[in-house]
Amino acid sequence: MSSFKLTKDPIVAAIIKKANDRSNQGLDNYGGTMADADKHLLEWIDDAQEELWDTIVYLEKIKLIVGRLAGHAPKTRK
């Protein structure tokens, strides 16, 4: 009998594992799943905006690191 694999792509498999681990951690931390969460629509929008702002900060940091590694000076914006 062969074992079922969700994907043959090891990168996608790693992403699925991380998503599963994060979901289980959320269950432990908050006592419920996203399906159980009950918020007003505007609260969901606020949560998403906060997550995206964090993402923007992380990407900016990565740009600085990559620029330094490549010997480029960071550009300043007005």
C-alpha positions as CSV (number, residue, x, y, z in Angstrom):
1,M,0.0,0.0,0.0
2,S,1.4,3.4,-0.9
3,S,1.2,6.4,1.3
4,F,-0.7,9.4,0.2
5,K,1.3,12.6,-0.5
6,L,-0.4,16.0,-0.7
7,T,2.2,17.2,-3.1
8,K,5.4,16.0,-4.8
9,D,7.0,19.4,-4.5
10,P,9.2,19.6,-1.4
11,I,8.9,23.4,-1.2
12,V,5.1,23.3,-1.2
13,A,5.2,20.4,1.3
14,A,7.3,22.6,3.7
15,I,4.8,25.4,3.3
16,I,1.9,23.1,4.1
17,K,3.8,21.8,7.2
18,K,4.5,25.3,8.4
19,A,0.8,26.3,7.9
20,N,-0.3,23.2,9.9
21,D,2.2,23.9,12.7
22,R,1.1,27.5,12.9
23,S,-2.6,26.5,13.0
24,N,-1.9,24.0,15.9
25,Q,0.1,26.7,17.7
26,G,-2.9,29.1,17.3
27,L,-5.2,26.5,18.7
28,D,-2.9,26.1,21.7
29,N,-2.6,29.8,22.2
30,Y,-6.1,31.0,21.6
31,G,-8.2,27.8,22.3
32,G,-9.9,27.8,18.9
33,T,-9.5,27.7,15.2
34,M,-10.0,30.5,12.7
35,A,-13.3,28.9,11.8
36,D,-14.3,29.4,15.5
37,A,-13.2,33.1,15.6
38,D,-16.1,35.6,15.7
39,K,-15.1,39.2,14.9
40,H,-16.7,42.1,13.2
41,L,-15.7,42.5,9.6
42,L,-13.8,45.7,10.3
43,E,-11.8,43.9,13.0
44,W,-10.7,41.3,10.4
45,I,-9.7,44.2,8.1
46,D,-7.7,45.8,10.9
47,D,-5.9,42.5,11.6
48,A,-5.1,42.0,7.9
49,Q,-3.7,45.6,7.7
50,E,-1.5,45.1,10.7
51,E,-0.1,41.8,9.3
52,L,0.6,43.5,5.9
53,W,2.4,46.4,7.6
54,D,4.6,43.9,9.4
55,T,5.3,42.3,6.0
56,I,6.3,45.7,4.5
57,V,8.7,46.3,7.4
58,Y,10.2,42.8,6.9
59,L,10.6,43.3,3.2
60,E,12.3,46.7,3.7
61,K,14.8,45.1,6.1
62,I,15.5,42.3,3.6
63,K,16.1,44.9,0.9
64,L,18.7,46.7,3.2
65,I,20.5,43.4,3.9
66,V,20.6,42.3,0.3
67,G,21.7,45.8,-0.7
68,R,24.6,45.7,1.8
69,L,25.6,42.2,0.7
70,A,25.6,43.4,-3.0
71,G,27.6,46.5,-2.0
72,H,24.8,48.9,-2.8
73,A,24.1,51.9,-0.6
74,P,20.4,52.1,0.5
75,K,18.4,54.7,-1.4
76,T,16.6,57.3,0.7
77,R,13.1,58.4,-0.3
78,K,11.5,61.8,0.1
